[in-house]
Amino acid sequence: MTFFGSGLSNLQKRIISAIVLIIIAVAMTWMGGFAFGLLASAIGISVFYEWQLIIANRSTPLTRGLAWGCLLLLVVVLLFARDTFVMMVILFGGAFIIAAVGRRETGYWPAAGFLYAGLPCIALTLLRGDTGDGFAAILFLFAVVWATDIFAYFNGKALGGPKLAPRFSPNKTWAGAIGGAAAGVAAGVACAAFIGPAGGVPIPLIALLLSVVAQIGDLGESWMKRKFGVKDSSRLIPGHGGVMDRVDGLVAAAALLYVIGAVLVSPETPYDILF
């Protein structure tokens, strides 16, 4: 007998899994520091593991070994040093080396997977930082992405209508995308109002950008799975498939929020862009 039992529907498993994951994510975000670093690292490692499962014959033992070595080195620096410059050197230098070694035999898929897994590790960790503003920034990010995901799913199911991008994902609709974006903006505004003044930052605009990019990230992962003939990135999460299936929007939105904060404020304190 499994933890969920055999009598539960896929939707029930999806809801229970989501509640458990939300509790874990919020608790580790509140704890911050090493605990949140572990959460960010676990996301990155799980995503890269599933990326390797999906691309399968597009990687070799050498490119896989190089990518795993670079990712684990990045995680060590993230957990114990958190030096932004060193992490960026490992990320982009590692991706260049992996691409240079594997481009003739495997193309750029292993290098792309390393970037896709490593960048959100860095972005989430630096967005969280060690301050209350960092905690607020991550909660804002979670609120926008989760509201977008939930309402896009249920709005699309309820209303149907024209498909959003059938070449990438046959099930997503314009109704779902618009409903998800509206919910993401509403959740971001509500979260910012609850936490406190946002210092004149256009919260609705930032929330809208994050919601749109989260949905693009979702579409991108759907396109990749279709390209390689895979339904789910794995079966690690009951009702959801794999970790990539659950965090595809989050990793894209986290990367964007970090870039906005790094450009407008500082690469070391990107969370100051919001609160």
C-alpha positions as semicolon CSV with decimal commas, in nm:
position;residue;x (nm);y (nm);z (nm)
1;M;0,000;0,000;0,000
2;T;0,135;0,343;-0,097
3;F;0,129;0,655;0,114
4;F;-0,164;0,786;-0,091
5;G;-0,353;0,462;-0,122
6;S;-0,487;0,315;-0,445
7;G;-0,835;0,467;-0,426
8;L;-0,737;0,831;-0,472
9;S;-0,788;1,004;-0,806
10;N;-0,502;1,177;-0,982
11;L;-0,649;1,516;-0,888
12;Q;-0,665;1,416;-0,520
13;K;-0,303;1,301;-0,531
14;R;-0,212;1,627;-0,704
15;I;-0,377;1,836;-0,431
16;I;-0,224;1,639;-0,143
17;S;0,123;1,650;-0,300
18;A;0,091;2,025;-0,360
19;I;-0,008;2,092;0,002
20;V;0,284;1,888;0,135
21;L;0,530;2,059;-0,100
22;I;0,399;2,406;-0,014
23;I;0,439;2,341;0,359
24;I;0,796;2,217;0,311
25;A;0,889;2,505;0,079
26;V;0,747;2,777;0,304
27;A;0,901;2,626;0,618
28;M;1,250;2,604;0,463
29;T;1,212;2,954;0,319
30;W;1,127;3,088;0,664
31;M;1,430;2,909;0,812
32;G;1,656;3,058;0,543
33;G;2,032;3,013;0,552
34;F;2,160;2,659;0,512
35;A;1,808;2,511;0,517
36;F;1,695;2,719;0,220
37;G;2,023;2,647;0,046
38;L;1,940;2,277;0,079
39;L;1,597;2,339;-0,074
40;A;1,744;2,531;-0,369
41;S;2,013;2,265;-0,415
42;A;1,759;1,982;-0,400
43;I;1,555;2,153;-0,672
44;G;1,861;2,195;-0,894
45;I;1,988;1,840;-0,844
46;S;1,642;1,689;-0,903
47;V;1,587;1,899;-1,214
48;F;1,922;1,798;-1,362
49;Y;1,862;1,431;-1,281
50;E;1,531;1,444;-1,467
51;W;1,684;1,641;-1,753
52;Q;1,933;1,357;-1,799
53;L;1,648;1,105;-1,798
54;I;1,468;1,298;-2,070
55;I;1,762;1,353;-2,305
56;A;1,889;0,995;-2,251
57;N;2,087;0,923;-2,572
58;R;2,185;1,291;-2,613
59;S;2,451;1,262;-2,343
60;T;2,764;1,053;-2,291
61;P;2,933;0,933;-1,971
62;L;3,190;1,211;-2,017
63;T;2,940;1,496;-2,057
64;R;2,724;1,358;-1,777
65;G;3,025;1,330;-1,547
66;L;3,142;1,682;-1,627
67;A;2,794;1,826;-1,575
68;W;2,738;1,644;-1,246
69;G;3,082;1,748;-1,124
70;C;3,017;2,113;-1,206
71;L;2,671;2,103;-1,048
72;L;2,795;1,946;-0,725
73;L;3,080;2,199;-0,707
74;L;2,823;2,476;-0,753
75;V;2,612;2,331;-0,471
76;V;2,912;2,317;-0,235
77;V;2,991;2,685;-0,300
78;L;2,623;2,775;-0,267
79;L;2,588;2,600;0,069
80;F;2,917;2,690;0,234
81;A;3,050;3,008;0,070
82;R;2,769;3,173;-0,125
83;D;3,013;3,376;-0,330
84;T;2,816;3,523;-0,622
85;F;3,116;3,569;-0,849
86;V;3,248;3,216;-0,792
87;M;2,903;3,064;-0,849
88;M;2,863;3,252;-1,177
89;V;3,208;3,144;-1,292
90;I;3,123;2,781;-1,219
91;L;2,784;2,812;-1,389
92;F;2,889;2,974;-1,714
93;G;3,242;2,832;-1,725
94;G;3,109;2,483;-1,660
95;A;2,841;2,521;-1,928
96;F;3,106;2,634;-2,180
97;I;3,330;2,335;-2,103
98;I;3,042;2,086;-2,118
99;A;2,923;2,233;-2,449
100;A;3,273;2,233;-2,597
101;V;3,332;1,870;-2,501
102;G;2,994;1,735;-2,606
103;R;2,887;1,948;-2,901
104;R;2,991;1,701;-3,173
105;E;2,847;1,389;-3,011
106;T;2,555;1,510;-2,802
107;G;2,491;1,869;-2,909
108;Y;2,429;2,128;-2,641
109;W;2,162;1,944;-2,440
110;P;2,387;1,847;-2,143
111;A;2,520;2,205;-2,116
112;A;2,169;2,348;-2,144
113;G;2,054;2,113;-1,868
114;F;2,336;2,227;-1,640
115;L;2,239;2,592;-1,695
116;Y;1,870;2,513;-1,647
117;A;1,940;2,338;-1,316
118;G;2,217;2,563;-1,188
119;L;2,079;2,911;-1,256
120;P;1,764;2,872;-1,041
121;C;1,980;2,733;-0,756
122;I;2,178;3,056;-0,758
123;A;1,878;3,281;-0,823
124;L;1,667;3,136;-0,542
125;T;1,952;3,141;-0,291
126;L;2,050;3,501;-0,364
127;L;1,689;3,617;-0,372
128;R;1,637;3,466;-0,026
129;G;1,956;3,607;0,124
130;D;1,959;3,632;0,504
131;T;1,712;3,914;0,559
132;G;1,341;3,964;0,610
133;D;1,325;4,131;0,270
134;G;1,466;3,814;0,114
135;F;1,201;3,604;0,285
136;A;0,934;3,844;0,156
137;A;1,076;3,831;-0,198
138;I;1,059;3,451;-0,209
139;L;0,705;3,451;-0,069
140;F;0,608;3,701;-0,339
141;L;0,765;3,477;-0,604
142;F;0,586;3,169;-0,469
143;A;0,252;3,351;-0,453
144;V;0,271;3,467;-0,815
145;V;0,391;3,137;-0,959
146;W;0,161;2,912;-0,757
147;A;-0,147;3,126;-0,825
148;T;-0,060;3,132;-1,195
149;D;-0,017;2,755;-1,206
150;I;-0,334;2,673;-1,011
151;F;-0,569;2,911;-1,190
152;A;-0,425;2,839;-1,534
153;Y;-0,494;2,470;-1,475
154;F;-0,849;2,503;-1,342
155;N;-0,949;2,793;-1,567
156;G;-0,831;2,603;-1,872
157;K;-1,016;2,291;-1,764
158;A;-1,337;2,481;-1,692
159;L;-1,350;2,714;-1,993
160;G;-1,157;2,531;-2,263
161;G;-1,147;2,729;-2,586
162;P;-0,866;2,805;-2,831
163;K;-0,533;2,636;-2,768
164;L;-0,244;2,852;-2,653
165;A;0,044;2,675;-2,827
166;P;-0,061;2,331;-2,957
167;R;0,285;2,264;-3,102
168;F;0,434;2,289;-2,754
169;S;0,150;2,170;-2,530
170;P;-0,183;2,042;-2,668
171;N;-0,379;2,097;-2,345
172;K;-0,303;2,459;-2,260
173;T;-0,558;2,722;-2,363
174;W;-0,571;3,100;-2,390
175;A;-0,841;3,103;-2,123
176;G;-0,609;2,921;-1,886
177;A;-0,315;3,149;-1,966
178;I;-0,515;3,470;-1,918
179;G;-0,680;3,341;-1,600
180;G;-0,344;3,232;-1,465
181;A;-0,184;3,569;-1,539
182;A;-0,473;3,757;-1,375
183;A;-0,448;3,534;-1,067
184;G;-0,070;3,576;-1,054
185;V;-0,100;3,955;-1,057
186;A;-0,374;3,948;-0,793
187;A;-0,169;3,716;-0,570
188;G;0,142;3,931;-0,609
189;V;-0,043;4,251;-0,523
190;A;-0,213;4,086;-0,224
191;C;0,117;3,945;-0,099
192;A;0,293;4,281;-0,131
193;A;0,007;4,460;0,048
194;F;0,016;4,207;0,331
195;I;0,393;4,220;0,375
196;G;0,430;4,596;0,363
197;P;0,522;4,893;0,143
198;A;0,701;4,808;-0,179
199;G;0,893;5,135;-0,207
200;G;0,727;5,254;-0,528
201;V;0,814;4,940;-0,725
202;P;0,542;4,859;-0,986
203;I;0,432;4,536;-0,819
204;P;0,152;4,458;-1,069
205;L;0,394;4,489;-1,361
206;I;0,658;4,270;-1,198
207;A;0,393;4,013;-1,103
208;L;0,262;4,009;-1,460
209;L;0,612;3,961;-1,603
210;L;0,682;3,677;-1,361
211;S;0,346;3,513;-1,440
212;V;0,403;3,530;-1,815
213;V;0,759;3,399;-1,788
214;A;0,643;3,118;-1,556
215;Q;0,394;3,009;-1,822
216;I;0,662;3,031;-2,092
217;G;0,881;2,809;-1,873
218;D;0,596;2,562;-1,846
219;L;0,550;2,563;-2,225
220;G;0,922;2,519;-2,278
221;E;0,935;2,208;-2,062
222;S;0,626;2,071;-2,238
223;W;0,795;2,127;-2,575
224;M;1,109;1,948;-2,457
225;K;0,912;1,647;-2,333
226;R;0,724;1,624;-2,662
227;K;1,050;1,647;-2,856
228;F;1,191;1,349;-2,668
229;G;0,861;1,158;-2,649
230;V;0,830;1,176;-2,270
231;K;0,502;1,233;-2,082
232;D;0,645;1,313;-1,737
233;S;0,999;1,412;-1,643
234;S;0,983;1,137;-1,377
235;R;0,738;0,996;-1,123
236;L;0,890;1,145;-0,810
237;I;0,580;1,346;-0,712
238;P;0,242;1,167;-0,705
239;G;-0,014;1,342;-0,924
240;H;0,243;1,580;-1,074
241;G;0,504;1,361;-1,241
242;G;0,854;1,487;-1,176
243;V;1,016;1,784;-1,008
244;M;1,062;1,956;-1,344
245;D;0,689;1,923;-1,404
246;R;0,629;2,101;-1,074
247;V;0,895;2,375;-1,085
248;D;0,926;2,457;-1,457
249;G;0,748;2,788;-1,406
250;L;0,924;2,862;-1,077
251;V;1,277;2,825;-1,216
252;A;1,200;3,058;-1,507
253;A;1,034;3,321;-1,286
254;A;1,309;3,299;-1,023
255;A;1,575;3,358;-1,288
256;L;1,387;3,663;-1,419
257;L;1,330;3,813;-1,074
258;Y;1,698;3,766;-0,991
259;V;1,805;3,936;-1,316
260;I;1,571;4,230;-1,248
261;G;1,706;4,267;-0,895
262;A;2,069;4,220;-1,000
263;V;2,044;4,483;-1,275
264;L;1,842;4,742;-1,085
265;V;1,988;4,689;-0,736
266;S;2,281;4,451;-0,691
267;P;2,377;4,092;-0,783
268;E;2,436;4,026;-0,410
269;T;2,110;4,179;-0,281
270;P;1,854;4,138;-0,561
271;Y;1,568;4,103;-0,311
272;D;1,589;4,476;-0,236
273;I;1,408;4,543;-0,564
274;L;1,074;4,455;-0,401
275;F;1,059;4,550;-0,032
